Amino acid sequence: MNERDFERAAELTERERQHALATHQRHQAQRRSATECEDCGQPIPKARQLAVVSPYCVECQSINEELNRHERR
């Protein structure tokens, strides 16, 4: 390989990286989480909204998961 081959490889790698980053950012922008819990109506903290796409607060999510766990048995 010569220097030009390395430059092309670096350019291709950078284009792929930029494409992957843009795709990730589009997906992140499309993620939406509720601002209020669907079950109890309490505000969902911003950190949870950003971390998890869910219509429930932590407490109601835990309750729903526990109920689902028992229903599957």
URBEL-V929522 format. One record per run of one state. SS is the DSSP state (H for helix, E for strand, L for the rest). FROM is the first residue (numbers start at 1). LEN is the number of residues. If there is no record, write none. Layout:
SS:FROM:LEN
SS:FROM:LEN
This chain:
L:1:2
H:3:28
L:31:5
E:36:1
L:37:6
E:43:1
L:44:2
H:46:6
L:52:6
H:58:15
L:73:1
